[in-house]
Amino acid sequence: HFSDLHLGVETYGHIDPNTGLSSRLQDFLAAFDQVVDYALNNHVHLVLFTGDAYKSREPSPTQQREFAKRIARLTSASIPVVLLVGNHDQPQALGKANAVDIFDTLAIRNTIVADKPDIYRVETAVGPIQVIALPWLKRSAFLARDEAKNLSFEELNVQLRQKLTDILQSLIARLDTNIPAVLASHVWVDIARPSGSERMLVLGSEPQLLLSTLTNPALSYVALGHIHRHQILSYRPVVAYAGSLERVNFSEEKEDKGFMVVDIDRREVGGEKWEVRPEFHTVNARRFITIPVKLDAQDLDPTSRVLQAIERRRDEITGAIVRINIEMPQELEGQIKE
């Protein structure tokens, strides 16, 4: 289970003269490669991607090519891949294709594009599994209905949350209890802890599902996307955000990045039919490092002080994206050389 790839984020990058690609695009692809390599080398039976393949709803042909290359490595090894549609994958206008629609259009073998709420039965090398898909719910589709007219923003979010809850409960009622079932959803859960950038941009602007809605005993595992910080919200059943694969900015500086590996075995444990063992695997993501420097009015050579602070961390910052936070009294402003 991995999520929130966001190919196309190029902040803090530069163009690689050898490839013509952004260095940051290469960072994100390198993280993706670690997921693919693990799946191939460890006989993974199913890869579940929970949304936001790209930064943009209309990714460049190069980004699409690089994403498809890696999906092809998985599917050509007979590993089924479920691609859930996230908010960044959704088209801006009705009738347009989503960002991963092409896999469905071309009927790519071993690939399922989950673009609507449904149950997908996936045949793996060790037997079937049921995947309930709960992709990003487009607010625009709901706003067009009479029941959404004259609602306040808060009232609309309550209605959307109830709609998601009703959809999920109706799908769970259709499950075959003899086959393990997982839920894949691109959604904000009420108790989730977002990264700093997400908190500032999104908080209060979208519906949040209650954790209690997801902790249904019919589900063996709940695979979540949308929040970039990896976290496990529950263990009965396991409800987890894999988090994003690469750091986007300094708000994610101290966060581990990676993917979930989940084993589901038929075994009676504590009255439950399935034993579930989740494990978070980190990837070697680009490091973000902040170097704080505090100057005082008695510093005769403030530039040297800053350079010394950088030098002390020379080994640590090699290969990292670095920022220098300088705190100084007003009388020193203008004395730091660029």
C-alpha positions in Angstrom: 0.0 0.0 0.0 1.5 3.3 -1.1 0.0 6.7 -1.8 0.3 10.3 -2.8 3.1 10.1 -5.3 2.5 13.6 -6.7 4.8 13.4 -9.7 5.3 16.9 -10.9 6.3 18.6 -7.7 9.5 20.4 -8.7 10.0 22.8 -5.8 13.7 23.2 -4.8 14.8 21.3 -7.9 17.0 22.0 -10.9 17.2 20.6 -14.5 19.5 17.7 -14.8 21.7 18.5 -17.9 22.1 14.7 -18.6 18.4 13.8 -18.7 16.6 17.2 -19.2 14.4 16.2 -16.2 13.8 18.1 -13.0 16.0 16.8 -10.2 12.9 16.6 -8.0 11.0 14.5 -10.5 13.9 12.1 -10.3 13.7 12.1 -6.5 10.0 11.1 -6.7 10.6 8.5 -9.3 13.5 7.1 -7.2 11.2 6.7 -4.3 8.6 5.0 -6.5 11.3 2.6 -7.8 11.9 1.5 -4.2 8.3 0.5 -3.9 8.3 -1.4 -7.2 11.7 -3.1 -6.4 10.4 -4.3 -3.0 7.2 -5.7 -4.5 9.1 -7.6 -7.2 11.8 -8.9 -4.8 9.5 -10.0 -2.0 6.7 -11.7 -4.0 4.0 -9.2 -3.1 0.6 -10.4 -4.3 -1.2 -7.1 -4.7 -0.2 -3.4 -5.0 -2.7 -0.9 -3.8 -2.2 2.8 -4.7 -4.6 5.1 -2.8 -4.5 8.2 -5.0 -2.8 11.3 -6.2 -0.4 10.0 -8.9 0.5 13.5 -10.1 0.6 17.0 -8.7 -1.5 18.2 -11.6 -4.9 17.0 -12.9 -3.3 17.2 -16.4 0.2 15.7 -16.1 2.8 16.1 -18.7 3.4 13.2 -21.2 6.8 12.7 -19.5 5.3 12.3 -16.1 2.7 9.9 -17.5 5.4 7.8 -19.3 7.5 7.5 -16.1 4.5 6.5 -14.0 3.4 3.9 -16.6 6.9 2.4 -16.9 6.8 1.5 -13.2 3.2 0.2 -13.2 4.2 -2.0 -16.2 7.1 -3.5 -14.2 4.6 -4.7 -11.6 1.8 -5.9 -14.0 4.3 -7.7 -16.3 5.3 -9.7 -13.2 1.6 -10.7 -12.8 1.2 -8.5 -9.7 -2.3 -6.9 -9.8 -2.3 -3.1 -9.3 -5.4 -1.2 -8.0 -5.2 2.6 -8.8 -7.6 4.6 -6.7 -8.5 8.1 -8.0 -7.6 10.9 -5.6 -8.5 14.6 -5.6 -5.4 15.5 -7.7 -6.4 12.8 -10.2 -9.9 14.1 -10.7 -10.6 16.2 -13.9 -11.7 19.8 -13.4 -14.7 19.5 -15.8 -17.4 16.8 -16.2 -16.7 14.5 -19.1 -12.9 14.8 -18.9 -10.7 11.8 -18.2 -9.1 11.4 -14.8 -5.3 11.3 -14.6 -5.1 7.5 -14.6 -8.0 6.7 -16.9 -5.7 5.6 -19.7 -5.0 2.3 -17.9 -8.7 1.5 -18.0 -9.1 2.7 -21.6 -6.3 0.5 -22.8 -7.5 -2.4 -20.7 -4.0 -2.9 -19.3 -3.7 -6.4 -17.9 -3.6 -6.7 -14.1 -4.6 -3.1 -13.6 -7.8 -1.8 -12.0 -8.7 1.9 -12.1 -11.0 2.5 -9.1 -12.8 5.7 -10.1 -16.1 5.1 -8.4 -17.3 3.5 -5.2 -17.6 -0.2 -5.8 -16.3 -3.7 -4.7 -13.5 -5.0 -6.9 -12.7 -8.7 -6.7 -9.0 -9.1 -7.4 -7.5 -12.5 -8.3 -4.0 -12.8 -6.9 -1.4 -15.6 -7.0 -2.6 -16.9 -3.6 -6.4 -16.4 -4.0 -9.0 -13.7 -4.3 -9.3 -10.5 -2.2 -12.1 -7.9 -2.1 -11.2 -4.3 -2.5 -13.8 -1.7 -1.6 -12.9 1.5 -3.4 -14.0 4.8 -2.0 -12.3 7.4 -4.2 -12.3 11.1 -3.7 -15.9 12.4 -3.7 -16.2 15.4 -6.0 -18.0 18.2 -4.2 -19.2 19.6 -7.6 -21.2 16.4 -8.3 -23.0 16.8 -5.0 -23.6 20.5 -5.3 -25.7 20.0 -8.4 -28.4 18.2 -6.5 -31.4 19.8 -5.0 -30.6 18.5 -1.5 -27.4 20.6 -1.5 -29.1 23.9 -2.4 -29.0 26.7 0.2 -26.7 24.7 2.5 -23.9 26.5 4.4 -20.4 25.3 3.9 -20.4 23.4 7.2 -23.8 21.9 6.5 -22.6 20.7 3.1 -19.6 19.0 4.6 -21.9 17.2 7.1 -24.1 16.0 4.2 -21.1 14.8 2.2 -19.7 12.9 5.2 -23.1 11.2 5.6 -23.2 10.3 1.9 -19.7 8.7 2.1 -20.8 6.8 5.3 -23.9 5.5 3.6 -22.0 4.4 0.5 -19.4 2.6 2.5 -22.0 0.8 4.7 -24.0 -0.3 1.6 -20.8 -1.8 0.1 -19.7 -3.5 3.2 -23.1 -5.2 3.4 -22.4 -6.8 0.0 -19.1 -8.4 1.0 -18.4 -12.1 0.8 -17.4 -13.0 4.4 -15.3 -15.9 3.2 -12.9 -13.7 1.3 -10.7 -11.1 3.0 -11.7 -7.5 2.3 -9.8 -4.3 2.4 -11.0 -0.7 2.0 -9.0 1.7 -0.2 -10.1 5.3 0.3 -8.7 8.8 -0.5 -10.2 10.8 2.4 -9.5 12.9 5.5 -10.3 11.0 8.7 -11.2 13.2 11.6 -8.4 12.2 14.0 -5.6 12.1 11.4 -2.6 14.4 12.0 -1.8 16.2 8.7 1.6 17.7 7.7 2.0 21.4 8.3 1.3 22.4 4.7 -1.8 20.3 4.5 -3.2 21.8 7.8 -2.9 25.3 6.5 -4.3 24.7 3.1 -7.1 22.2 3.6 -8.3 22.2 7.2 -12.0 23.0 7.4 -12.5 23.0 3.6 -13.5 19.4 3.1 -15.6 16.7 4.8 -13.9 14.4 7.3 -14.9 10.8 7.9 -15.2 9.6 11.4 -12.8 6.8 12.4 -15.7 4.8 13.7 -17.1 4.6 10.2 -14.0 2.8 9.1 -13.4 0.4 12.0 -15.9 -2.2 10.7 -15.0 -5.8 11.7 -15.8 -6.9 8.1 -12.7 -5.1 6.9 -9.2 -6.7 7.4 -7.3 -3.6 6.5 -8.1 0.1 5.6 -5.7 1.7 3.2 -5.9 5.4 3.2 -4.5 8.2 1.0 -4.6 12.0 1.0 -2.8 12.8 4.2 1.0 12.9 3.7 2.1 11.9 7.2 2.3 8.2 7.7 0.2 7.1 10.7 -1.8 4.1 11.9 -5.2 5.2 13.3 -6.5 1.9 14.5 -5.4 -1.7 14.9 -8.8 -3.4 15.0 -9.0 -3.3 12.0 -5.7 -1.8 10.9 -6.5 1.7 9.5 -3.4 3.3 8.1 -2.2 6.2 6.0 0.9 5.1 4.1 1.8 8.8 3.7 3.5 10.4 0.7 6.6 8.8 -0.8 8.7 12.0 -1.0 9.0 15.1 1.1 7.3 18.0 -0.6 8.6 20.9 1.6 10.1 21.7 4.9 6.9 21.0 6.8 7.7 17.4 6.2 11.3 17.7 7.2 11.1 15.3 10.2 8.6 12.8 8.7 9.6 9.3 7.6 8.5 8.5 4.1 7.6 5.0 2.8 4.9 2.4 2.2 2.9 -0.2 4.1 3.4 -4.0 3.7 0.4 -5.9 5.0 0.2 -9.7 5.5 -3.4 -11.1 5.7 -3.7 -14.8 6.7 -6.7 -17.0 7.2 -6.3 -17.8 10.9 -8.7 -17.7 13.8 -7.3 -15.1 16.1 -9.3 -13.8 19.1 -12.5 -14.8 17.4 -11.6 -13.1 14.1 -11.2 -15.0 10.8 -8.1 -13.1 9.5 -4.8 -12.3 11.1 -3.4 -9.0 9.8 0.2 -7.9 10.2 1.1 -4.4 9.0 4.6 -3.1 8.7 5.8 0.3 7.6 8.9 0.4 5.3 10.8 3.6 4.9 12.2 4.8 1.5 15.4 6.7 1.0 13.7 10.1 0.4 15.5 13.4 -0.2 16.3 14.9 3.2 15.2 18.4 4.1 17.4 20.1 6.7 17.0 23.5 8.5 20.1 25.1 10.0 19.2 27.8 12.7 21.6 30.6 13.3 21.1 33.1 16.1 23.2 36.3 15.9 23.5 39.1 18.4 24.5 42.7 18.2 28.1 42.0 19.4 28.9 39.8 16.3 31.7 41.6 14.4 31.5 39.2 11.4 28.0 37.8 11.1 28.7 36.2 7.8 31.5 34.1 9.3 29.1 33.0 12.1 26.6 31.7 9.5 29.3 30.0 7.4 30.6 28.3 10.6 27.2 27.0 11.4 26.9 25.5 7.9 30.4 24.0 8.1 29.6 22.2 11.4 26.9 20.2 9.6 28.8 19.7 6.3 28.6 15.9 6.4 24.9 15.9 7.3 23.8 18.3 4.6 25.5 16.6 1.7 22.8 15.7 -0.8 20.1 17.4 1.2 17.8 20.4 0.5 18.9 23.0 3.0 17.6 26.3 4.4 19.3 28.7 6.8 17.1 30.4 9.3 18.9 33.5 10.6 17.7 35.3 13.7 19.3 38.7 14.2 18.8 42.0 15.8 17.7 44.8 13.5 21.0 46.6 13.6 22.7 43.7 11.9 20.3 43.6 8.9 22.2 44.2 5.7 25.5 43.0 7.0 25.1 39.4 5.9 26.8 38.7 2.5 24.9 36.6 0.0 
